[in-house]
Amino acid sequence: MFDGVLVQWIHAGVSWLLEPVLAALAVLVALAVWEVGQALGEGLGGLARLSRIGDRGTVGRVGRRRIERADLIARVGPMLGLMGTLIPLGPGLAALGRGELQTLAQAVTVAFDTTVMGLLVGIVGFILGRVRRRWYDSLLDALEAGDGRA
């Protein structure tokens, strides 16, 4: 019943996705590290320099762009982690049925590693988004009040 050409095609397509998912997750980890560094720079003086511009529109655009990047990291990281979890489990369970415990062990290791990395990236993105929202809201409020301080 499940030996049809369509099922084999879907399985091949899903199996092909593992490497791009792992690569995308690695890129997202690097982006999260970059964003943490950028947030540290914002907190250590970048926002003060931005406030000296005094233009609410510029501050709003910069803030939105940075918050959107953090939100993207927070949402996509766990999705990629879940994909990286599920993709190797199919072949791993099939290997268990054939008695290939080494293949199963490798699949489960990849599954757990991608889950943890996806969740870690999501946590970092979530925290960055919340902190940046607070920072940029405070800066915009200060600019609106006219004192220009963050």
SEZATI-338596 format. One record per residue: x, y, z of N, C-alpha, C in turn; residue number from 1; residue in three letters. Coordinates in pm, 1 decimal. Each point is the difference from the previous one (the first is absolute). Layout:
<nodes>
((X, Y, Z), (X, Y, Z), (X, Y, Z), NUM, "ALA") ...
</nodes>
This chain:
<nodes>
((81.6, -119.2, 0.0), (-81.6, 119.2, 0.0), (86.0, 125.5, 0.0), 1, "MET") ((110.8, 2.5, 78.4), (85.8, 116.9, 7.0), (123.3, -12.8, -87.9), 2, "PHE") ((-0.1, -91.1, -95.2), (116.0, -19.0, -86.1), (-14.5, 71.3, -133.2), 3, "ASP") ((-94.8, 88.0, -12.6), (-25.2, 67.4, -125.9), (111.0, 96.5, -38.2), 4, "GLY") ((-1.9, 35.8, -124.3), (100.3, 91.3, -54.1), (-8.7, 135.8, 70.3), 5, "VAL") ((-120.6, 46.3, 26.7), (-16.5, 129.2, 66.1), (63.7, -0.2, 138.9), 6, "LEU") ((-19.9, -107.2, 74.1), (57.0, -9.5, 133.8), (152.6, -1.8, -8.5), 7, "VAL") ((53.9, -73.5, -95.2), (145.7, -4.6, -16.4), (54.0, 137.0, -40.8), 8, "GLN") ((-72.9, 70.3, -84.5), (41.7, 132.7, -43.4), (-0.4, 98.1, 117.5), 9, "TRP") ((-104.7, -6.0, 81.4), (-8.9, 87.7, 117.3), (113.2, -31.2, 96.5), 10, "ILE") ((25.4, -128.5, 22.8), (108.5, -38.9, 90.9), (134.3, 51.7, -50.9), 11, "HIS") ((24.0, -13.6, -129.0), (126.2, 48.8, -57.4), (11.2, 151.5, 14.7), 12, "ALA") ((-109.8, 69.6, -23.7), (0.8, 145.9, 13.5), (25.6, 44.9, 142.1), 13, "GLY") ((-64.2, -65.2, 94.6), (18.8, 35.3, 140.6), (142.5, -33.7, 44.4), 14, "VAL") ((51.1, -114.3, -42.2), (137.2, -37.9, 35.4), (99.7, 101.3, -54.5), 15, "SER") ((-27.8, 52.3, -120.0), (88.6, 99.7, -60.0), (2.2, 129.1, 81.3), 16, "TRP") ((-106.2, 28.6, 73.4), (-10.6, 125.1, 74.8), (91.1, 8.3, 122.2), 17, "LEU") ((50.6, -111.8, 49.2), (75.7, 2.7, 124.9), (122.1, 91.6, -8.6), 18, "LEU") ((80.3, -13.8, -103.4), (120.8, 82.7, -8.4), (-32.1, 148.9, -14.0), 19, "GLU") ((-95.1, 41.1, -84.1), (-34.7, 143.1, -2.4), (-54.0, 51.1, 134.1), 20, "PRO") ((-75.0, -83.9, 71.5), (-51.9, 41.4, 130.4), (115.4, 18.9, 97.9), 21, "VAL") ((95.1, -92.5, -0.4), (115.8, 13.0, 89.1), (82.1, 123.8, -35.0), 22, "LEU") ((16.9, 26.2, -129.2), (74.5, 118.7, -42.7), (-74.0, 127.6, 40.9), 23, "ALA") ((-131.1, 2.5, -18.8), (-78.3, 117.9, 38.0), (4.3, 21.7, 150.9), 24, "ALA") ((-3.1, -108.4, 75.8), (8.8, 11.8, 144.8), (137.2, 54.7, 41.1), 25, "LEU") ((105.7, -44.0, -66.5), (134.2, 53.0, 28.9), (7.6, 148.7, -31.7), 26, "ALA") ((-59.7, 41.3, -110.9), (-2.4, 142.6, -36.1), (-79.1, 78.6, 104.6), 27, "VAL") ((-109.8, -55.9, 46.2), (-80.9, 67.7, 100.9), (74.1, 11.9, 133.1), 28, "LEU") ((77.9, -101.3, 35.5), (82.3, 8.2, 121.1), (100.1, 114.1, -14.3), 29, "VAL") ((65.5, 8.3, -115.9), (96.2, 108.1, -23.4), (-68.9, 136.1, 4.6), 30, "ALA") ((-119.4, 9.3, -58.2), (-75.3, 125.3, 3.2), (-38.5, 37.5, 142.9), 31, "LEU") ((-37.2, -98.8, 80.3), (-35.9, 26.5, 139.2), (122.0, 52.5, 77.5), 32, "ALA") ((115.8, -58.9, -24.0), (122.2, 48.0, 66.0), (28.9, 143.2, -43.1), 33, "VAL") ((-13.3, 28.2, -130.3), (19.8, 135.1, -52.5), (-96.8, 98.2, 66.9), 34, "TRP") ((-125.2, -39.5, 10.4), (-101.5, 87.5, 58.4), (26.4, 25.7, 148.5), 35, "GLU") ((51.3, -98.7, 71.0), (36.4, 21.5, 140.9), (109.2, 105.8, 8.4), 36, "VAL") ((100.8, -10.7, -86.6), (105.8, 100.4, -3.0), (-52.7, 137.8, -33.7), 37, "GLY") ((-89.1, 5.6, -96.9), (-57.8, 127.9, -38.5), (-83.7, 57.7, 114.8), 38, "GLN") ((-72.2, -84.3, 70.2), (-80.1, 47.6, 113.8), (90.0, 51.0, 111.9), 39, "ALA") ((111.5, -65.9, 21.2), (94.5, 50.7, 100.2), (49.7, 138.7, -40.0), 40, "LEU") ((28.9, 17.7, -128.6), (41.3, 131.0, -48.4), (-108.1, 104.6, 17.5), 41, "GLY") ((-124.2, -38.4, -23.1), (-111.9, 92.8, 21.4), (-7.1, 41.8, 146.5), 42, "GLU") ((11.9, -99.6, 87.6), (-11.1, 27.4, 142.7), (116.1, 80.1, 55.3), 43, "GLY") ((117.1, -14.5, -62.0), (118.9, 69.3, 49.4), (26.7, 133.4, -68.1), 44, "LEU") ((-95.8, 53.5, -68.2), (20.2, 132.4, -57.5), (-62.7, 22.6, -135.1), 45, "GLY") ((-35.6, -105.5, -69.0), (-59.4, 16.0, -132.5), (-133.1, 73.0, 3.0), 46, "GLY") ((-80.4, -28.8, 100.3), (-129.6, 68.4, 10.9), (18.6, 147.3, 35.7), 47, "LEU") ((101.3, 28.3, 81.8), (26.3, 140.1, 34.8), (41.1, 78.7, -123.9), 48, "ALA") ((83.0, -61.4, -85.0), (39.1, 67.1, -124.7), (-121.3, 18.4, -91.1), 49, "ARG") ((-84.0, -103.0, -4.1), (-120.3, 9.0, -83.1), (-94.7, 108.6, 51.3), 50, "LEU") ((-6.2, 17.2, 131.2), (-89.3, 101.6, 56.3), (48.0, 141.0, -33.8), 51, "SER") ((129.8, 16.7, -20.4), (52.5, 132.9, -34.3), (-45.7, 44.9, -138.4), 52, "ARG") ((-36.9, -95.8, -84.1), (-54.9, 37.3, -130.9), (-129.5, 77.6, 21.6), 53, "ILE") ((-78.9, -44.9, 98.0), (-121.3, 71.7, 36.3), (-118.1, -19.3, -94.0), 54, "GLY") ((14.6, -85.1, -98.9), (-108.0, -21.3, -97.6), (-76.9, -126.1, 36.6), 55, "ASP") ((-125.7, 19.1, 39.1), (-83.4, -115.6, 38.9), (-16.6, -98.1, -114.0), 56, "ARG") ((-11.6, 49.6, -121.6), (-17.6, -88.4, -115.5), (118.5, -91.9, -20.1), 57, "GLY") ((119.8, 55.6, 9.7), (121.3, -81.0, -15.8), (11.3, -101.9, 112.3), 58, "THR") ((-20.9, 46.0, 122.7), (6.9, -90.5, 115.0), (-104.5, -110.9, -13.5), 59, "VAL") ((-120.0, 35.4, -42.7), (-106.4, -99.3, -17.0), (34.3, -102.2, -106.6), 60, "GLY") ((54.3, 46.5, -113.0), (37.7, -93.7, -108.0), (110.9, -94.2, 43.8), 61, "ARG") ((103.2, 55.4, 64.0), (111.3, -83.3, 47.3), (-50.5, -99.9, 103.0), 62, "VAL") ((-80.8, 47.6, 93.3), (-53.3, -88.3, 104.1), (-86.8, -110.8, -56.0), 63, "GLY") ((-89.6, 35.8, -92.7), (-86.1, -102.5, -60.8), (81.4, -106.4, -71.9), 64, "ARG") ((99.6, 43.7, -74.8), (81.8, -95.1, -75.5), (73.3, -95.5, 94.5), 65, "ARG") ((55.0, 53.5, 107.7), (74.1, -84.7, 94.2), (-92.7, -91.9, 78.7), 66, "ARG") ((-115.6, 49.4, 36.2), (-97.3, -83.0, 71.7), (-53.6, -109.8, -92.1), 67, "ILE") ((-26.5, 33.9, -125.9), (-48.0, -101.5, -95.0), (102.7, -110.5, -19.7), 68, "GLU") ((128.1, 35.2, -3.8), (103.7, -103.4, -12.6), (0.0, -91.5, 121.4), 69, "ARG") ((-12.2, 57.1, 118.1), (-5.8, -81.1, 121.8), (-123.4, -89.6, -0.4), 70, "ALA") ((-113.5, 54.5, -43.9), (-122.6, -80.4, -7.1), (13.5, -113.4, -101.3), 71, "ASP") ((65.2, 26.8, -111.0), (23.1, -103.8, -100.1), (84.0, -113.3, 58.6), 72, "LEU") ((104.2, 36.0, 70.8), (84.9, -101.1, 64.9), (-82.5, -80.0, 100.5), 73, "ILE") ((-82.3, 68.9, 78.2), (-79.0, -66.9, 103.3), (-100.1, -98.2, -59.0), 74, "ALA") ((-52.5, 30.1, -117.2), (-102.3, -86.8, -59.8), (59.3, -111.0, -86.4), 75, "ARG") ((99.9, 33.2, -79.1), (52.3, -96.5, -96.1), (91.6, -102.6, 66.9), 76, "VAL") ((73.8, 39.6, 102.7), (91.2, -93.4, 67.7), (-69.3, -126.9, 48.2), 77, "GLY") ((-106.9, 11.0, 78.6), (-68.8, -121.5, 44.3), (-61.9, -79.9, -114.9), 78, "PRO") ((-45.4, 68.6, -105.6), (-55.5, -72.9, -115.1), (107.6, -86.1, -66.4), 79, "MET") ((116.5, 59.8, -20.6), (109.2, -76.9, -59.9), (44.6, -112.4, 93.6), 80, "LEU") ((1.2, 28.3, 129.5), (34.6, -104.6, 96.5), (-96.8, -117.3, -5.3), 81, "GLY") ((-127.6, 30.2, -13.7), (-100.3, -106.9, -10.1), (17.1, -79.0, -128.9), 82, "LEU") ((24.3, 72.0, -110.7), (23.8, -71.8, -125.8), (122.9, -88.9, 11.5), 83, "MET") ((105.0, 52.8, 61.7), (121.6, -78.8, 19.4), (-19.6, -116.6, 95.4), 84, "GLY") ((-104.3, 6.4, 79.1), (-33.7, -111.3, 89.2), (-75.0, -109.3, -75.5), 85, "THR") ((-98.7, 40.9, -74.6), (-88.5, -97.9, -63.0), (60.7, -68.0, -122.8), 86, "LEU") ((78.3, 73.1, -77.9), (52.0, -56.8, -124.6), (85.6, -124.9, 24.1), 87, "ILE") ((95.9, 0.6, 92.6), (80.4, -120.8, 17.4), (-70.4, -113.1, 75.8), 88, "PRO") ((-109.1, 31.6, 68.0), (-66.6, -105.2, 77.5), (-66.3, -105.5, -87.9), 89, "LEU") ((-51.0, 39.8, -116.0), (-60.7, -98.6, -90.4), (99.1, -108.4, -40.9), 90, "GLY") ((113.7, 38.7, -59.7), (100.0, -101.4, -34.2), (56.0, -70.9, 123.6), 91, "PRO") ((7.9, 71.2, 111.5), (50.7, -63.7, 122.2), (-92.1, -110.3, 49.0), 92, "GLY") ((-129.8, 25.4, -3.6), (-94.9, -103.3, 41.8), (-3.2, -116.0, -98.7), 93, "LEU") ((15.2, 30.8, -128.4), (8.7, -107.0, -99.9), (123.2, -84.9, 24.8), 94, "ALA") ((111.7, 63.8, 37.5), (122.5, -73.9, 30.4), (-19.5, -87.7, 122.8), 95, "ALA") ((-75.9, 47.2, 97.4), (-28.9, -81.6, 118.2), (-73.2, -127.2, -39.9), 96, "LEU") ((-93.1, 13.4, -93.8), (-72.7, -117.5, -48.8), (91.9, -101.6, -66.7), 97, "GLY") ((111.1, 46.4, -55.4), (97.6, -90.3, -63.3), (109.0, -43.1, 97.0), 98, "ARG") ((-6.9, 49.5, 124.4), (98.8, -36.9, 100.1), (129.9, 79.6, -7.6), 99, "GLY") ((-0.9, 114.0, -69.8), (119.8, 83.4, -14.7), (0.8, 107.1, 108.6), 100, "GLU") ((47.2, -38.7, 116.5), (-4.9, 90.6, 114.2), (93.9, 119.7, -15.9), 101, "LEU") ((111.1, -16.3, -69.8), (93.3, 110.8, -21.0), (-67.3, 111.7, -81.9), 102, "GLN") ((-74.5, -38.2, -102.5), (-70.6, 98.4, -82.2), (-106.0, 71.5, 83.3), 103, "THR") ((-71.8, -75.2, 82.4), (-99.6, 60.2, 88.2), (66.1, 97.1, 97.0), 104, "LEU") ((111.7, -39.9, 59.4), (70.1, 86.2, 95.5), (43.5, 130.9, -65.7), 105, "ALA") ((49.4, -9.6, -121.2), (42.6, 119.9, -71.1), (-120.1, 90.9, -30.2), 106, "GLN") ((-109.2, -59.2, -42.2), (-119.8, 78.4, -31.5), (-54.7, 69.9, 124.5), 107, "ALA") ((-2.8, -69.7, 111.5), (-51.4, 57.4, 123.8), (92.7, 111.2, 49.3), 108, "VAL") ((129.3, -17.8, -17.2), (95.7, 104.3, 39.0), (-22.6, 127.2, -81.0), 109, "THR") ((-15.4, -13.6, -131.3), (-27.9, 116.6, -84.9), (-132.7, 62.7, 42.8), 110, "VAL") ((-98.7, -81.6, 27.1), (-131.7, 50.9, 39.1), (8.8, 82.4, 128.6), 111, "ALA") ((66.5, -52.6, 100.8), (10.2, 73.0, 126.6), (85.3, 126.0, -14.8), 112, "PHE") ((109.4, -9.3, -72.9), (87.3, 116.8, -18.2), (-73.5, 113.9, -69.9), 113, "ASP") ((-74.6, -32.0, -104.7), (-70.6, 106.5, -71.2), (-113.9, 57.6, 84.0), 114, "THR") ((-61.9, -82.4, 81.0), (-104.1, 49.9, 89.4), (57.7, 101.9, 97.0), 115, "THR") ((109.8, -36.4, 62.6), (62.4, 88.9, 98.7), (47.2, 129.5, -66.2), 116, "VAL") ((65.1, -10.4, -114.9), (49.1, 120.6, -66.8), (-115.8, 89.6, -45.0), 117, "MET") ((-105.4, -59.1, -52.4), (-115.0, 78.7, -42.3), (-65.5, 72.0, 116.9), 118, "GLY") ((-13.5, -68.7, 112.2), (-58.7, 62.7, 118.1), (90.4, 108.7, 56.4), 119, "LEU") ((130.9, -24.9, 1.4), (94.4, 99.7, 48.7), (-6.1, 127.1, -84.9), 120, "LEU") ((-0.9, -16.6, -130.7), (-10.3, 115.0, -90.1), (-132.4, 73.1, 23.0), 121, "VAL") ((-106.9, -74.4, 18.5), (-129.8, 61.9, 25.5), (-0.6, 80.2, 128.8), 122, "GLY") ((62.1, -52.5, 103.7), (7.4, 70.5, 128.3), (79.0, 130.0, -15.6), 123, "ILE") ((114.0, -8.1, -68.0), (82.5, 119.4, -21.9), (-79.4, 104.4, -78.1), 124, "VAL") ((-65.9, -42.2, -106.8), (-79.7, 93.0, -79.6), (-112.8, 62.2, 80.1), 125, "GLY") ((-66.0, -80.1, 81.5), (-110.6, 51.0, 81.8), (49.4, 105.5, 98.5), 126, "PHE") ((109.3, -30.6, 69.2), (55.0, 94.2, 97.6), (45.3, 128.7, -69.0), 127, "ILE") ((69.4, -14.1, -112.4), (43.7, 118.7, -73.6), (-118.5, 85.7, -42.6), 128, "LEU") ((-103.6, -63.6, -48.6), (-118.0, 74.4, -42.3), (-64.8, 76.4, 114.4), 129, "GLY") ((-12.3, -65.7, 114.8), (-62.8, 66.0, 115.5), (84.9, 116.7, 49.0), 130, "ARG") ((130.3, -22.0, 12.3), (89.0, 105.3, 48.9), (1.3, 117.4, -97.3), 131, "VAL") ((10.4, -31.8, -129.2), (2.5, 109.0, -98.4), (-131.5, 76.0, -2.4), 132, "ARG") ((-111.1, -65.2, 12.2), (-128.0, 71.1, 4.8), (-0.3, 101.8, 114.4), 133, "ARG") ((45.3, -45.6, 115.9), (3.7, 89.0, 116.0), (93.8, 117.3, -24.9), 134, "ARG") ((120.0, -28.3, -52.9), (96.5, 106.4, -25.9), (-53.4, 102.5, -99.2), 135, "TRP") ((-51.8, -48.3, -112.1), (-45.7, 91.7, -104.4), (-128.0, 72.5, 39.9), 136, "TYR") ((-88.6, -65.4, 74.5), (-118.1, 70.6, 50.9), (42.1, 113.4, 93.6), 137, "ASP") ((96.1, -27.4, 88.6), (48.4, 103.7, 91.6), (65.6, 114.6, -75.9), 138, "SER") ((80.0, -35.3, -100.1), (66.9, 103.2, -78.8), (-101.2, 85.3, -75.9), 139, "LEU") ((-98.7, -64.2, -61.2), (-102.4, 75.9, -72.4), (-82.1, 87.1, 94.5), 140, "LEU") ((-31.5, -51.9, 119.6), (-72.2, 80.7, 98.5), (82.4, 120.8, 41.6), 141, "ASP") ((129.9, -20.2, 20.7), (87.6, 110.6, 39.3), (9.7, 103.8, -112.0), 142, "ALA") ((8.6, -46.4, -123.8), (5.6, 93.8, -111.8), (-130.8, 77.5, -13.6), 143, "LEU") ((-109.1, -67.6, 24.4), (-130.5, 65.4, -7.4), (-15.2, 102.9, 111.3), 144, "GLU") ((53.7, -31.6, 117.1), (-6.2, 92.7, 112.8), (92.3, 119.1, -22.3), 145, "ALA") ((96.8, -18.1, -90.8), (86.3, 112.7, -33.8), (131.5, 4.9, 72.2), 146, "GLY") ((27.5, -98.3, 88.3), (127.3, 8.2, 70.3), (111.5, -74.2, -73.2), 147, "ASP") ((-35.1, -93.2, -92.7), (99.2, -65.1, -84.8), (88.1, -101.4, 69.9), 148, "GLY") ((-29.0, -29.3, 127.0), (81.7, -99.3, 72.1), (-64.1, -136.9, -7.2), 149, "ARG") ((85.8, -105.3, -9.6), (-50.0, -137.9, -4.9), (-30.5, -51.0, 138.2), 150, "ALA") 
</nodes>
